[in-house]
Amino acid sequence: MTVERMSRVDTAWLRMDNDVNLMMIVGVWLITPALAYEALCERVADKLLKYDRFRQKVVTDAVGAQWVTDQDFDIHRHVVREKLVRRKGQSEQEALQARCGELATTPLDPAHPLWTFHLIEVYEGGSALIARIHHCIGDGIALISVTLSITDGGNDPPKRRRKARDEDNAHEGDWLADAVLKPLTDITVKALGMYGDGVARSVEVLSHPQQLLGSLEMARTGYQVLSDVAALAIMPDDSPTQLKGKPVGRKRVAWNQPLPLDEVKTIGKALNCSINDVLLACAAGAIGQYLRDRGEDPAGKEIRAMVPVNLRPLEKAWQLGNRFGLAPLVLPIGIANPIERVYAVRARMAELKGSYQPLLAFAVLSVAGLMIKPVQDAILNLFARKATAVMTNVPGPSVPLKFCGSTIRQTMFWVPASGDIGVGVSILSYAGGVQFGLITDEGLCPEPQEIIDRFGPEFEKLLLLGLMLPWGDEVETI
């Protein structure tokens, strides 16, 4: 039986579960033709269990937690088959969304490894597969790497030498400090549109002090750090809307049909904006229109969404664990004009350049997770007052994936929220399309599909107006 000490960062996320938000990533694959249960079990046993974490349960102790091999592991406990229950008048998609919402608020069994797959064998002419994985196992980038590995042709995790494993564990205690001193990868910076003299340059300077060009550059770097610390401390509470308040702990999920990625690129090129700018502007517009239709005027209001930022080289994603920061992104929901809104989003993204806030927010949340529960909750709720949503934008494969010989025709996932945040927005590109997903607390937004259904119209407005404008320079891809 193997026993490993859980890193302090992963322990933090383990302890962030509360009565209204479970720190659990939920995803769904829509697969055609139908998937056989035993074939699924065989694939999971063959590929997923090569990652030690998926055979290990969590055992807590006075100083944290340990990963311990589950001697009673049973693949059929973690891969279960279900029949979709439909209420009268409910479509298959509505029934699947309802089940995903239920599972998002159903705790995983702490006596066994913290993950389950739920196979709905009959769904829209094929099958649906719902995955639930606790955040302490890994962050979004890590778990996407794992899920890709179990598809047809997916790669196994690299063989880890015992010495390398020991070295990783030995340095884990210093990781928070290293994260501030080591440069962010190019993919991290590009994911948030922060390229050039922004975060990457500043952290590179810190990691190589002998290369400092002089006292002026050192002063600028120090000033930026101090400014970001102050910004986190005095950041005002988020604008009050119907989407803020005390969650009740019941979740609802929704998703849309994918938008063509080529058309999103076309809009970005016409407006000389990034693809992210376009997508985030659509999200802000959909939320703003939802509030207007429910009798709330969002004019002059902005809301913050905490955006995860990857802090690891992508080639190390298979190592699992949590290595990401959080950037507070402002969404201008009060701007009705779609073109004006895109440029406002672009300006907000530019404000993140050079910011250490992703690293600082990560450090604060990680330390909070190791405090006694009342102190931890107080700190998390402080962050919750500063933000309305958690939002993530993840690039997926450009071609459809195969799984046990069938095709994954559509995929979506939802990020968990900490503290009292009640809204999670997911944007995922896959197989030439871009899909929006939403998970909300029933007490704050009982029908998230009403927001999702407004993404399409907001996109169409931008497409129409964008095609009428002169085109700008080439834009980055997701």
C-alpha angles and dihedrals in degrees: 000000000000122000125191130179110243113237116254090243094055089043088057092057091044090058096046093084111117138170095277104029128043116197092234129129112221123195138170134206122198107209134190133226100029119277122232116232098226091047088055092049091049093050093048092047091048100045113016096046090060084080105079093215092068091059094045130087125205120251115187125210139171095285101038133289143310135214107234126182110250104235089191095053115153121180091209091060090059100036108053133173122227139183114225111244113214123194120216110289093010120131122223091253092050091050091049091049090051091051092049089052091051092049091048088064097040111097119232117244106268091202090070139033110307102246141080138181118211115200118202098193097195117047128139093333093315136039139286124218120199117196126196120188127169115240092235088072093059148317126260097274092049094047093048088055089052096047091049089053093061094053120095109292093011118154124247118236113272116265108263118215115223091239092053091049091051091049091052091052093045092056096041093090091061096046097105090056092043091052090061094045102041121077121255116244121254091247090056093053095044091049089068097032090248101137133146118018095006133093096328094054094046095049091044088056092051092049093052106038091167088067095057110132093218147302093300093061091044090051092050092051092048091047091053092052092048091046092053093048089053092045092055092047098049100031105137122238115271122266112279112248137150087269093066126072140077112329119225095211100247115116133211124190134196140174138184135224109273119271116225108264091211090060091050088053090049091056092047091051093049093049095037089237134125122261088247090056090055095047095045090048089054089051092050091047093050092051092046093050091047090056092047092051089052092054099262120122109218093184110141092009130123128183130202126232119194106229120200115232120202113238100184137072107264092232088067096051090104089069088076122205127108121292110153139108133213128242119195104230118191117222115201097218092162095065109095097183105089096209093048088048093054092053091046089054090048090053091050090051090051089055089063092061111113093010123141091195095109090058095041094048090048091052093049093049093045093051089045090056091059095051124094109283099258092051092045092051092049092054093045091050089051087059090044090058089054095053140040099197148015112231131187132182115197128181112222133187116305093223130050114270126227123227121189087339094307127104124250096222098177136011136186138167137187129220122224121241126221129221113357098330107133106187131070123182121194125189116189131177115208136160095349096315138094119220132193122210129186133194118186140172110255092228092057102033114009095180111039089170086074089065094041091052089059094058092077096053091046090051092048091053091054093045093052095045093041093055089054093057130078112263123251133204126311114286131217120260124236 
